């Protein structure tokens, strides 16, 4: 199921109404009435006692009508319950992966997600964008596995990010908070699945869980800094085309290995007005067609930018998802999440040559947060 958040707040769904006593009585009474009609006809109607062909045809028609009525009534009840369950599940999933605002601190934002598990809106991919006093902070992540089984880990990581993004003055502190939250979640999950161990067993399947995480910070001047734990680097979309922001080898994913003592953040250059960042999970690049060929994500982005020199986030999402579904025949095997952020801030005068300097990426040790 595709979930697109194209910058338009979604209307809150109406809360399911409590079933009135009359509806409950009808739900229980109608099947009883149908059964009573069938029994009464069989026992009291003289025609039902005859063995002629005409009597048998009439008896069969009566019981067919009774059976059809029962099937229709049961089907209506099941559909009503299914609608209520979907409303509750949709509300819970919206609270977990909440819709992003269309604009945030001068950035135009659009996001979309495609869950590989049928009927699920949220899978193993996660993303969030928040405006803080330190700049706009972004997280994009991918939990090992996909579908409903990964939702608990997504909730733990997102909940920690939403707090740490405002509390921590540097990206290093945010990433370490995410690491602690994930470790705590995995310990609690292991304790729930194996109460006798009391700790995270290295041989337990839970111990093999991991999350790839990309943290970005976009300053007021458009400067982009990042920390990457095993996640694909984003693409920069501009009038000049599409290019990757890959600057350094990423750190290992969160979970299997502890973070190193020093966490050097990466300066990814500057996001100039009119340019956009395209973040994605590896489900997009790993999607295959019937011949086993990978989805050409960069080519799809280049085609979208060629159509719109100043790429609108919504149009980019639509173009990429259309090409992705066409490539996979509408059935991708992994969760896919896409996030586009375009800088709509007013351009500020810069000294000559500053643009080229801003495009140079360096790895800078981040000061330790002594708090």
Buried (B, 14 or more C-beta within 10 A) or exposed (E): EEBBBBBEEEEEEEEBEEEEEEEEEBBEEBBEEBEEBBEEBEEEBEEBEEEEEEBEEBBEEBBEEBEEBBEEBEEEBEEBEEEBEBBEBBBEBBEBBEBBBBEBBBBBBBBBBBBBBEEBBBBBBBBBBBBBEBBBBBBBBBBBBBBBEBBBBBBBBBBBBBEBBBEBEBBBBBBBBBBBBBBEBBBBBBBEEBEEEEEBBEEBEBBEBBBBBBBBBBEEEBBBBBBBBBBBBBBBBBEEBBEEBBBBEBBBBBBEEEBEEEBBBBBBBBBBBBBBBBBBBBBBBBBBEEEEEEBEBBEBBBBBBEEEEBBBBBBBBBBBBEBBBEBBEEEBEBBBBBBBBBBBBEEEEBEEEEEEEBEEBEEEEBEEEEE
